[in-house]
C-alpha cells in the first residue's frame, strides 16, 4: 500500500500533466480554427450569432418599429405585447390611443 506522501506526489504530477495536456490541446484547437478561418476567409465577426446565417424560423425576430410614443417622456411602444403603464394610465384618463401614434 502506498503512503500518503506517495499518493500526494502522484496527484501533483497528474495535475501538472493534466494542465500541460489542456494547454497543448487548446493550442491545437486554436491552430485548427485559425486554419479554417483562413481557408474560408472568415473573420471574428463572422463567428458571432448575429453574423451567422439564419436557419429555419426559430429564435426571435428583429426589432419592431415604434408605433406609439409619449411625447412628454419619450417612452415608446411597438404595439406588441402588453400595453406599457404610461399608455394604460393615459387611456384610463380619457386620452385616445391615436394621440400617441407615430406618423
Backbone as XML, in Angstrom:
<?xml version="1.0"?>
<chain id="A" units="angstrom">
  <residue number="1" name="UNK">
    <atom name="N" x="0.839" y="-1.171" z="0.000"/>
    <atom name="CA" x="0.000" y="0.000" z="0.000"/>
    <atom name="C" x="0.885" y="1.235" z="0.000"/>
  </residue>
  <residue number="2" name="UNK">
    <atom name="N" x="0.530" y="2.245" z="-0.816"/>
    <atom name="CA" x="1.323" y="3.466" z="-0.938"/>
    <atom name="C" x="1.086" y="4.371" z="0.262"/>
  </residue>
  <residue number="3" name="UNK">
    <atom name="N" x="2.111" y="5.141" z="0.580"/>
    <atom name="CA" x="1.979" y="6.075" z="1.696"/>
    <atom name="C" x="1.222" y="7.317" z="1.229"/>
  </residue>
  <residue number="4" name="UNK">
    <atom name="N" x="0.777" y="8.086" z="2.174"/>
    <atom name="CA" x="0.056" y="9.312" z="1.867"/>
    <atom name="C" x="0.917" y="10.251" z="1.033"/>
  </residue>
  <residue number="5" name="UNK">
    <atom name="N" x="2.181" y="10.371" z="1.372"/>
    <atom name="CA" x="3.072" y="11.269" z="0.631"/>
    <atom name="C" x="3.255" y="10.809" z="-0.814"/>
  </residue>
  <residue number="6" name="UNK">
    <atom name="N" x="3.343" y="9.495" z="-1.016"/>
    <atom name="CA" x="3.450" y="8.970" z="-2.382"/>
    <atom name="C" x="2.202" y="9.321" z="-3.201"/>
  </residue>
  <residue number="7" name="UNK">
    <atom name="N" x="1.052" y="9.155" z="-2.599"/>
    <atom name="CA" x="-0.195" y="9.475" z="-3.285"/>
    <atom name="C" x="-0.289" y="10.972" z="-3.608"/>
  </residue>
  <residue number="8" name="UNK">
    <atom name="N" x="0.114" y="11.820" z="-2.676"/>
    <atom name="CA" x="0.091" y="13.257" z="-2.902"/>
    <atom name="C" x="1.060" y="13.659" z="-4.013"/>
  </residue>
  <residue number="9" name="UNK">
    <atom name="N" x="2.234" y="13.004" z="-4.044"/>
    <atom name="CA" x="3.198" y="13.281" z="-5.102"/>
    <atom name="C" x="2.646" y="12.884" z="-6.471"/>
  </residue>
  <residue number="10" name="UNK">
    <atom name="N" x="1.971" y="11.714" z="-6.543"/>
    <atom name="CA" x="1.372" y="11.275" z="-7.791"/>
    <atom name="C" x="0.243" y="12.217" z="-8.223"/>
  </residue>
  <residue number="11" name="UNK">
    <atom name="N" x="-0.521" y="12.665" z="-7.231"/>
    <atom name="CA" x="-1.610" y="13.600" z="-7.523"/>
    <atom name="C" x="-1.058" y="14.894" z="-8.112"/>
  </residue>
  <residue number="12" name="UNK">
    <atom name="N" x="-0.002" y="15.425" z="-7.533"/>
    <atom name="CA" x="0.603" y="16.661" z="-8.032"/>
    <atom name="C" x="1.144" y="16.465" z="-9.447"/>
  </residue>
  <residue number="13" name="UNK">
    <atom name="N" x="1.777" y="15.313" z="-9.683"/>
    <atom name="CA" x="2.316" y="15.037" z="-11.013"/>
    <atom name="C" x="1.190" y="14.914" z="-12.043"/>
  </residue>
  <residue number="14" name="UNK">
    <atom name="N" x="0.089" y="14.257" z="-11.664"/>
    <atom name="CA" x="-1.042" y="14.125" z="-12.567"/>
    <atom name="C" x="-1.680" y="15.484" z="-12.858"/>
  </residue>
  <residue number="15" name="UNK">
    <atom name="N" x="-1.825" y="16.322" z="-11.844"/>
    <atom name="CA" x="-2.406" y="17.647" z="-12.055"/>
    <atom name="C" x="-1.538" y="18.477" z="-12.989"/>
  </residue>
  <residue number="16" name="UNK">
    <atom name="N" x="-0.221" y="18.350" z="-12.855"/>
    <atom name="CA" x="0.688" y="19.063" z="-13.744"/>
    <atom name="C" x="0.550" y="18.541" z="-15.170"/>
  </residue>
  <residue number="17" name="UNK">
    <atom name="N" x="0.452" y="17.222" z="-15.319"/>
    <atom name="CA" x="0.305" y="16.618" z="-16.633"/>
    <atom name="C" x="-1.038" y="17.015" z="-17.266"/>
  </residue>
  <residue number="18" name="UNK">
    <atom name="N" x="-2.094" y="17.063" z="-16.451"/>
    <atom name="CA" x="-3.411" y="17.481" z="-16.943"/>
    <atom name="C" x="-3.341" y="18.908" z="-17.457"/>
  </residue>
  <residue number="19" name="UNK">
    <atom name="N" x="-2.721" y="19.796" z="-16.716"/>
    <atom name="CA" x="-2.624" y="21.201" z="-17.125"/>
    <atom name="C" x="-1.811" y="21.351" z="-18.410"/>
  </residue>
  <residue number="20" name="UNK">
    <atom name="N" x="-0.723" y="20.619" z="-18.520"/>
    <atom name="CA" x="0.105" y="20.667" z="-19.727"/>
    <atom name="C" x="-0.688" y="20.163" z="-20.939"/>
  </residue>
  <residue number="21" name="UNK">
    <atom name="N" x="-1.401" y="19.054" z="-20.762"/>
    <atom name="CA" x="-2.208" y="18.497" z="-21.844"/>
    <atom name="C" x="-3.331" y="19.454" z="-22.235"/>
  </residue>
  <residue number="22" name="UNK">
    <atom name="N" x="-3.970" y="20.069" z="-21.233"/>
    <atom name="CA" x="-5.051" y="21.024" z="-21.505"/>
    <atom name="C" x="-4.522" y="22.187" z="-22.347"/>
  </residue>
  <residue number="23" name="UNK">
    <atom name="N" x="-3.376" y="22.738" z="-21.976"/>
    <atom name="CA" x="-2.793" y="23.859" z="-22.722"/>
    <atom name="C" x="-2.437" y="23.447" z="-24.147"/>
  </residue>
  <residue number="24" name="UNK">
    <atom name="N" x="-1.883" y="22.246" z="-24.313"/>
    <atom name="CA" x="-1.497" y="21.773" z="-25.639"/>
    <atom name="C" x="-2.718" y="21.549" z="-26.522"/>
  </residue>
  <residue number="25" name="UNK">
    <atom name="N" x="-3.761" y="20.936" z="-25.978"/>
    <atom name="CA" x="-4.971" y="20.689" z="-26.761"/>
    <atom name="C" x="-5.662" y="22.003" z="-27.119"/>
  </residue>
  <residue number="26" name="UNK">
    <atom name="N" x="-5.621" y="22.967" z="-26.218"/>
    <atom name="CA" x="-6.207" y="24.283" z="-26.501"/>
    <atom name="C" x="-5.440" y="24.967" z="-27.636"/>
  </residue>
  <residue number="27" name="UNK">
    <atom name="N" x="-4.119" y="24.892" z="-27.579"/>
    <atom name="CA" x="-3.294" y="25.490" z="-28.633"/>
    <atom name="C" x="-3.560" y="24.807" z="-29.974"/>
  </residue>
  <residue number="28" name="UNK">
    <atom name="N" x="-3.717" y="23.488" z="-29.956"/>
    <atom name="CA" x="-4.031" y="22.753" z="-31.185"/>
    <atom name="C" x="-5.388" y="23.174" z="-31.751"/>
  </residue>
  <residue number="29" name="UNK">
    <atom name="N" x="-6.368" y="23.340" z="-30.870"/>
    <atom name="CA" x="-7.703" y="23.745" z="-31.306"/>
    <atom name="C" x="-7.662" y="25.149" z="-31.908"/>
  </residue>
  <residue number="30" name="UNK">
    <atom name="N" x="-6.950" y="26.063" z="-31.281"/>
    <atom name="CA" x="-6.822" y="27.419" z="-31.807"/>
    <atom name="C" x="-6.167" y="27.398" z="-33.181"/>
  </residue>
  <residue number="31" name="UNK">
    <atom name="N" x="-5.152" y="26.570" z="-33.330"/>
    <atom name="CA" x="-4.474" y="26.450" z="-34.617"/>
    <atom name="C" x="-5.424" y="25.938" z="-35.697"/>
  </residue>
  <residue number="32" name="UNK">
    <atom name="N" x="-6.237" y="24.930" z="-35.360"/>
    <atom name="CA" x="-7.203" y="24.390" z="-36.318"/>
    <atom name="C" x="-8.233" y="25.450" z="-36.714"/>
  </residue>
  <residue number="33" name="UNK">
    <atom name="N" x="-8.705" y="26.202" z="-35.725"/>
    <atom name="CA" x="-9.704" y="27.243" z="-36.004"/>
    <atom name="C" x="-9.110" y="28.315" z="-36.907"/>
  </residue>
  <residue number="34" name="UNK">
    <atom name="N" x="-7.890" y="28.740" z="-36.609"/>
    <atom name="CA" x="-7.233" y="29.750" z="-37.448"/>
    <atom name="C" x="-7.065" y="29.258" z="-38.881"/>
  </residue>
  <residue number="35" name="UNK">
    <atom name="N" x="-6.687" y="27.998" z="-39.021"/>
    <atom name="CA" x="-6.521" y="27.423" z="-40.353"/>
    <atom name="C" x="-7.849" y="27.430" z="-41.106"/>
  </residue>
  <residue number="36" name="UNK">
    <atom name="N" x="-8.927" y="27.015" z="-40.447"/>
    <atom name="CA" x="-10.238" y="27.002" z="-41.092"/>
    <atom name="C" x="-10.700" y="28.423" z="-41.428"/>
  </residue>
  <residue number="37" name="UNK">
    <atom name="N" x="-10.443" y="29.374" z="-40.540"/>
    <atom name="CA" x="-10.841" y="30.758" z="-40.800"/>
    <atom name="C" x="-10.107" y="31.301" z="-42.021"/>
  </residue>
  <residue number="38" name="UNK">
    <atom name="N" x="-8.827" y="30.995" z="-42.128"/>
    <atom name="CA" x="-8.050" y="31.434" z="-43.285"/>
    <atom name="C" x="-8.543" y="30.750" z="-44.553"/>
  </residue>
  <residue number="39" name="UNK">
    <atom name="N" x="-8.785" y="29.466" z="-44.456"/>
    <atom name="CA" x="-9.232" y="28.687" z="-45.599"/>
    <atom name="C" x="-10.559" y="29.197" z="-46.155"/>
  </residue>
  <residue number="40" name="UNK">
    <atom name="N" x="-11.493" y="29.600" z="-45.287"/>
    <atom name="CA" x="-12.814" y="30.038" z="-45.716"/>
    <atom name="C" x="-12.988" y="31.557" z="-45.702"/>
  </residue>
  <residue number="41" name="UNK">
    <atom name="N" x="-11.935" y="32.293" z="-45.389"/>
    <atom name="CA" x="-11.993" y="33.747" z="-45.398"/>
    <atom name="C" x="-12.904" y="34.316" z="-44.319"/>
  </residue>
  <residue number="42" name="UNK">
    <atom name="N" x="-12.929" y="33.685" z="-43.160"/>
    <atom name="CA" x="-13.796" y="34.122" z="-42.071"/>
    <atom name="C" x="-13.089" y="35.112" z="-41.160"/>
  </residue>
  <residue number="43" name="UNK">
    <atom name="N" x="-13.885" y="35.973" z="-40.520"/>
    <atom name="CA" x="-13.367" y="36.895" z="-39.517"/>
    <atom name="C" x="-14.035" y="36.586" z="-38.187"/>
  </residue>
  <residue number="44" name="UNK">
    <atom name="N" x="-13.552" y="37.227" z="-37.125"/>
    <atom name="CA" x="-14.132" y="37.010" z="-35.808"/>
    <atom name="C" x="-15.597" y="37.441" z="-35.797"/>
  </residue>
  <residue number="45" name="UNK">
    <atom name="N" x="-15.930" y="38.513" z="-36.502"/>
    <atom name="CA" x="-17.323" y="38.967" z="-36.532"/>
    <atom name="C" x="-18.236" y="37.952" z="-37.214"/>
  </residue>
  <residue number="46" name="UNK">
    <atom name="N" x="-17.701" y="37.134" z="-38.103"/>
    <atom name="CA" x="-18.495" y="36.081" z="-38.738"/>
    <atom name="C" x="-18.909" y="35.008" z="-37.733"/>
  </residue>
  <residue number="47" name="UNK">
    <atom name="N" x="-18.182" y="34.896" z="-36.642"/>
    <atom name="CA" x="-18.459" y="33.860" z="-35.659"/>
    <atom name="C" x="-19.561" y="34.243" z="-34.688"/>
  </residue>
  <residue number="48" name="UNK">
    <atom name="N" x="-19.930" y="35.526" z="-34.626"/>
    <atom name="CA" x="-20.980" y="35.945" z="-33.704"/>
    <atom name="C" x="-22.314" y="35.427" z="-34.191"/>
  </residue>
  <residue number="49" name="UNK">
    <atom name="N" x="-23.257" y="35.291" z="-33.275"/>
    <atom name="CA" x="-24.572" y="34.764" z="-33.645"/>
    <atom name="C" x="-25.304" y="35.710" z="-34.573"/>
  </residue>
  <residue number="50" name="UNK">
    <atom name="N" x="-25.020" y="37.023" z="-34.504"/>
    <atom name="CA" x="-25.692" y="37.977" z="-35.375"/>
    <atom name="C" x="-25.209" y="37.826" z="-36.808"/>
  </residue>
  <residue number="51" name="UNK">
    <atom name="N" x="-23.953" y="37.449" z="-36.978"/>
    <atom name="CA" x="-23.401" y="37.310" z="-38.315"/>
    <atom name="C" x="-23.671" y="35.956" z="-38.935"/>
  </residue>
  <residue number="52" name="UNK">
    <atom name="N" x="-24.151" y="35.021" z="-38.139"/>
    <atom name="CA" x="-24.390" y="33.671" z="-38.651"/>
    <atom name="C" x="-25.636" y="33.654" z="-39.529"/>
  </residue>
  <residue number="53" name="UNK">
    <atom name="N" x="-25.620" y="32.850" z="-40.563"/>
    <atom name="CA" x="-26.800" y="32.767" z="-41.416"/>
    <atom name="C" x="-27.979" y="32.191" z="-40.640"/>
  </residue>
  <residue number="54" name="UNK">
    <atom name="N" x="-29.162" y="32.687" z="-40.919"/>
    <atom name="CA" x="-30.372" y="32.220" z="-40.242"/>
    <atom name="C" x="-30.796" y="30.892" z="-40.845"/>
  </residue>
  <residue number="55" name="UNK">
    <atom name="N" x="-31.203" y="29.976" z="-39.999"/>
    <atom name="CA" x="-31.699" y="28.691" z="-40.466"/>
    <atom name="C" x="-33.063" y="28.467" z="-39.853"/>
  </residue>
  <residue number="56" name="UNK">
    <atom name="N" x="-34.046" y="28.186" z="-40.650"/>
    <atom name="CA" x="-35.387" y="27.929" z="-40.141"/>
    <atom name="C" x="-36.029" y="29.196" z="-39.603"/>
  </residue>
  <residue number="57" name="UNK">
    <atom name="N" x="-37.031" y="29.006" z="-38.756"/>
    <atom name="CA" x="-37.748" y="30.145" z="-38.207"/>
    <atom name="C" x="-37.621" y="30.228" z="-36.704"/>
  </residue>
  <residue number="58" name="UNK">
    <atom name="N" x="-36.672" y="29.504" z="-36.136"/>
    <atom name="CA" x="-36.541" y="29.512" z="-34.693"/>
    <atom name="C" x="-35.865" y="30.794" z="-34.234"/>
  </residue>
  <residue number="59" name="UNK">
    <atom name="N" x="-36.073" y="31.136" z="-32.988"/>
    <atom name="CA" x="-35.446" y="32.318" z="-32.414"/>
    <atom name="C" x="-36.311" y="33.548" z="-32.581"/>
  </residue>
  <residue number="60" name="UNK">
    <atom name="N" x="-35.870" y="34.617" z="-31.974"/>
    <atom name="CA" x="-36.603" y="35.870" z="-32.034"/>
    <atom name="C" x="-36.312" y="36.585" z="-33.340"/>
  </residue>
  <residue number="61" name="UNK">
    <atom name="N" x="-37.279" y="37.359" z="-33.761"/>
    <atom name="CA" x="-37.113" y="38.157" z="-34.962"/>
    <atom name="C" x="-36.377" y="39.444" z="-34.635"/>
  </residue>
  <residue number="62" name="UNK">
    <atom name="N" x="-36.313" y="40.327" z="-35.598"/>
    <atom name="CA" x="-35.638" y="41.597" z="-35.406"/>
    <atom name="C" x="-36.496" y="42.568" z="-34.623"/>
  </residue>
  <residue number="63" name="UNK">
    <atom name="N" x="-35.987" y="43.780" z="-34.456"/>
    <atom name="CA" x="-36.719" y="44.806" z="-33.742"/>
    <atom name="C" x="-37.914" y="45.251" z="-34.558"/>
  </residue>
  <residue number="64" name="UNK">
    <atom name="N" x="-38.944" y="45.642" z="-33.851"/>
    <atom name="CA" x="-40.169" y="46.114" z="-34.483"/>
    <atom name="C" x="-40.200" y="47.631" z="-34.376"/>
  </residue>
  <residue number="65" name="UNK">
    <atom name="N" x="-40.686" y="48.280" z="-35.418"/>
    <atom name="CA" x="-40.743" y="49.739" z="-35.435"/>
    <atom name="C" x="-41.685" y="50.262" z="-34.352"/>
  </residue>
  <residue number="66" name="UNK">
    <atom name="N" x="-41.376" y="51.436" z="-33.844"/>
    <atom name="CA" x="-42.191" y="52.082" z="-32.823"/>
    <atom name="C" x="-43.498" y="52.554" z="-33.446"/>
  </residue>
  <residue number="67" name="UNK">
    <atom name="N" x="-44.623" y="52.265" z="-32.781"/>
    <atom name="CA" x="-45.930" y="52.706" z="-33.271"/>
    <atom name="C" x="-46.520" y="53.805" z="-32.400"/>
  </residue>
  <residue number="68" name="UNK">
    <atom name="N" x="-46.126" y="53.830" z="-31.122"/>
    <atom name="CA" x="-46.695" y="54.803" z="-30.192"/>
    <atom name="C" x="-45.584" y="55.447" z="-29.380"/>
  </residue>
  <residue number="69" name="UNK">
    <atom name="N" x="-45.714" y="56.767" z="-29.167"/>
    <atom name="CA" x="-44.693" y="57.490" z="-28.405"/>
    <atom name="C" x="-45.387" y="58.476" z="-27.473"/>
  </residue>
  <residue number="70" name="UNK">
    <atom name="N" x="-44.897" y="58.529" z="-26.237"/>
    <atom name="CA" x="-45.349" y="59.527" z="-25.276"/>
    <atom name="C" x="-44.449" y="60.740" z="-25.470"/>
  </residue>
  <residue number="71" name="UNK">
    <atom name="N" x="-44.974" y="61.797" z="-26.063"/>
    <atom name="CA" x="-44.139" y="62.963" z="-26.379"/>
    <atom name="C" x="-43.622" y="63.653" z="-25.125"/>
  </residue>
  <residue number="72" name="UNK">
    <atom name="N" x="-44.323" y="63.503" z="-24.010"/>
    <atom name="CA" x="-43.890" y="64.154" z="-22.766"/>
    <atom name="C" x="-42.637" y="63.494" z="-22.185"/>
  </residue>
  <residue number="73" name="UNK">
    <atom name="N" x="-42.554" y="62.175" z="-22.276"/>
    <atom name="CA" x="-41.436" y="61.455" z="-21.654"/>
    <atom name="C" x="-40.496" y="60.804" z="-22.654"/>
  </residue>
  <residue number="74" name="UNK">
    <atom name="N" x="-40.956" y="60.607" z="-23.890"/>
    <atom name="CA" x="-40.136" y="59.934" z="-24.890"/>
    <atom name="C" x="-40.279" y="58.420" z="-24.862"/>
  </residue>
  <residue number="75" name="UNK">
    <atom name="N" x="-41.116" y="57.902" z="-23.940"/>
    <atom name="CA" x="-41.333" y="56.456" z="-23.876"/>
    <atom name="C" x="-42.011" y="55.983" z="-25.147"/>
  </residue>
  <residue number="76" name="UNK">
    <atom name="N" x="-41.684" y="54.761" z="-25.567"/>
    <atom name="CA" x="-42.253" y="54.227" z="-26.803"/>
    <atom name="C" x="-42.831" y="52.838" z="-26.579"/>
  </residue>
  <residue number="77" name="UNK">
    <atom name="N" x="-43.670" y="52.434" z="-27.556"/>
    <atom name="CA" x="-44.246" y="51.089" z="-27.555"/>
    <atom name="C" x="-44.428" y="50.668" z="-28.997"/>
  </residue>
  <residue number="78" name="UNK">
    <atom name="N" x="-44.091" y="49.421" z="-29.294"/>
    <atom name="CA" x="-44.177" y="48.914" z="-30.664"/>
    <atom name="C" x="-45.583" y="48.469" z="-31.033"/>
  </residue>
  <residue number="79" name="UNK">
    <atom name="N" x="-46.454" y="48.358" z="-30.051"/>
    <atom name="CA" x="-47.796" y="47.866" z="-30.319"/>
    <atom name="C" x="-47.909" y="46.371" z="-30.101"/>
  </residue>
  <residue number="80" name="UNK">
    <atom name="N" x="-46.815" y="45.747" z="-29.743"/>
    <atom name="CA" x="-46.814" y="44.307" z="-29.477"/>
    <atom name="C" x="-46.668" y="44.067" z="-27.988"/>
  </residue>
  <residue number="81" name="UNK">
    <atom name="N" x="-47.232" y="42.992" z="-27.529"/>
    <atom name="CA" x="-47.126" y="42.657" z="-26.115"/>
    <atom name="C" x="-48.089" y="43.500" z="-25.289"/>
  </residue>
  <residue number="82" name="UNK">
    <atom name="N" x="-47.906" y="43.457" z="-23.979"/>
    <atom name="CA" x="-48.766" y="44.207" z="-23.081"/>
    <atom name="C" x="-48.562" y="45.705" z="-23.252"/>
  </residue>
  <residue number="83" name="UNK">
    <atom name="N" x="-49.628" y="46.460" z="-23.066"/>
    <atom name="CA" x="-49.508" y="47.918" z="-23.122"/>
    <atom name="C" x="-48.663" y="48.385" z="-21.937"/>
  </residue>
  <residue number="84" name="UNK">
    <atom name="N" x="-47.783" y="49.348" z="-22.182"/>
    <atom name="CA" x="-46.984" y="49.868" z="-21.075"/>
    <atom name="C" x="-47.855" y="50.677" z="-20.106"/>
  </residue>
  <residue number="85" name="UNK">
    <atom name="N" x="-47.380" y="50.822" z="-18.888"/>
    <atom name="CA" x="-48.134" y="51.519" z="-17.844"/>
    <atom name="C" x="-48.456" y="52.951" z="-18.236"/>
  </residue>
  <residue number="86" name="UNK">
    <atom name="N" x="-47.508" y="53.638" z="-18.869"/>
    <atom name="CA" x="-47.756" y="55.029" z="-19.227"/>
    <atom name="C" x="-48.912" y="55.154" z="-20.202"/>
  </residue>
  <residue number="87" name="UNK">
    <atom name="N" x="-49.069" y="54.197" z="-21.109"/>
    <atom name="CA" x="-50.157" y="54.239" z="-22.077"/>
    <atom name="C" x="-51.474" y="53.846" z="-21.419"/>
  </residue>
  <residue number="88" name="UNK">
    <atom name="N" x="-51.460" y="52.834" z="-20.570"/>
    <atom name="CA" x="-52.669" y="52.434" z="-19.850"/>
    <atom name="C" x="-53.209" y="53.589" z="-19.020"/>
  </residue>
  <residue number="89" name="UNK">
    <atom name="N" x="-52.308" y="54.288" z="-18.335"/>
    <atom name="CA" x="-52.731" y="55.413" z="-17.488"/>
    <atom name="C" x="-53.337" y="56.524" z="-18.332"/>
  </residue>
  <residue number="90" name="UNK">
    <atom name="N" x="-52.738" y="56.827" z="-19.474"/>
    <atom name="CA" x="-53.255" y="57.882" z="-20.342"/>
    <atom name="C" x="-54.618" y="57.497" z="-20.908"/>
  </residue>
  <residue number="91" name="UNK">
    <atom name="N" x="-54.787" y="56.246" z="-21.303"/>
    <atom name="CA" x="-56.073" y="55.799" z="-21.839"/>
    <atom name="C" x="-57.146" y="55.818" z="-20.752"/>
  </residue>
  <residue number="92" name="UNK">
    <atom name="N" x="-56.774" y="55.449" z="-19.539"/>
    <atom name="CA" x="-57.711" y="55.477" z="-18.419"/>
    <atom name="C" x="-58.116" y="56.914" z="-18.083"/>
  </residue>
  <residue number="93" name="UNK">
    <atom name="N" x="-57.239" y="57.865" z="-18.380"/>
    <atom name="CA" x="-57.525" y="59.276" z="-18.122"/>
    <atom name="C" x="-58.358" y="59.898" z="-19.233"/>
  </residue>
  <residue number="94" name="UNK">
    <atom name="N" x="-58.732" y="59.117" z="-20.236"/>
    <atom name="CA" x="-59.609" y="59.594" z="-21.283"/>
    <atom name="C" x="-58.946" y="59.950" z="-22.594"/>
  </residue>
  <residue number="95" name="UNK">
    <atom name="N" x="-57.645" y="59.811" z="-22.699"/>
    <atom name="CA" x="-56.972" y="60.114" z="-23.969"/>
    <atom name="C" x="-57.178" y="58.965" z="-24.938"/>
  </residue>
  <residue number="96" name="UNK">
    <atom name="N" x="-57.016" y="59.259" z="-26.214"/>
    <atom name="CA" x="-57.190" y="58.269" z="-27.280"/>
    <atom name="C" x="-55.828" y="57.739" z="-27.706"/>
  </residue>
  <residue number="97" name="UNK">
    <atom name="N" x="-55.780" y="56.469" z="-28.078"/>
    <atom name="CA" x="-54.517" y="55.855" z="-28.468"/>
    <atom name="C" x="-53.941" y="56.518" z="-29.725"/>
  </residue>
  <residue number="98" name="UNK">
    <atom name="N" x="-54.822" y="57.069" z="-30.570"/>
    <atom name="CA" x="-54.351" y="57.745" z="-31.797"/>
    <atom name="C" x="-53.492" y="58.973" z="-31.485"/>
  </residue>
  <residue number="99" name="UNK">
    <atom name="N" x="-53.669" y="59.545" z="-30.297"/>
    <atom name="CA" x="-52.877" y="60.717" z="-29.913"/>
    <atom name="C" x="-51.395" y="60.366" z="-29.757"/>
  </residue>
  <residue number="100" name="UNK">
    <atom name="N" x="-51.093" y="59.106" z="-29.522"/>
    <atom name="CA" x="-49.725" y="58.663" z="-29.290"/>
    <atom name="C" x="-49.111" y="58.012" z="-30.528"/>
  </residue>
  <residue number="101" name="UNK">
    <atom name="N" x="-49.882" y="57.898" z="-31.580"/>
    <atom name="CA" x="-49.434" y="57.216" z="-32.792"/>
    <atom name="C" x="-48.270" y="57.964" z="-33.426"/>
  </residue>
  <residue number="102" name="UNK">
    <atom name="N" x="-47.262" y="57.224" z="-33.832"/>
    <atom name="CA" x="-46.115" y="57.794" z="-34.539"/>
    <atom name="C" x="-46.463" y="57.773" z="-36.010"/>
  </residue>
  <residue number="103" name="UNK">
    <atom name="N" x="-46.356" y="58.909" z="-36.639"/>
    <atom name="CA" x="-46.773" y="59.010" z="-38.038"/>
    <atom name="C" x="-45.633" y="58.963" z="-38.988"/>
  </residue>
</chain>
